[in-house]
Amino acid sequence: MLLVLITSINILGVRFFGEIEFWFSVVKVCICLGLICMLLVIVLGGGPTKDRLGFRFWNNPEAFREYQEPSTDLIIEGDLVHSVSFVSVLVTSMFANSGCELVGITFPECAAQEVQVPRP
């Protein structure tokens, strides 16, 4: 079903494809904001148990364990591990999410797209 939906959207013209992509993006942003609000309510005690969770589970097991680099024997402990772990996850997530947008970002910046980007 999903494959048929994606194929039919790609068959449509550019104007319809752009409109559909815009509305899917609006829905995606609304869902993300709704999930953030719902999770805040649950963490602050609005769940079915009326129990305020807070940061209780950050102690056991710890939220930031020691950082181990898989390819080397590097182990980072102490206060530095918080920022190293955060940056490590940030780099991985940005790498995964930035590749598909790169082509769409570069095309509007081309002065003469027909000349600079030849057809195969």
Helices and strands as residue ranges (DSSP letters): H 2-11, H 14-41, I 42-46, G 56-58, E 67-68, E 75-76, H 80-98, H 102-106, G 107-109, H 113-116
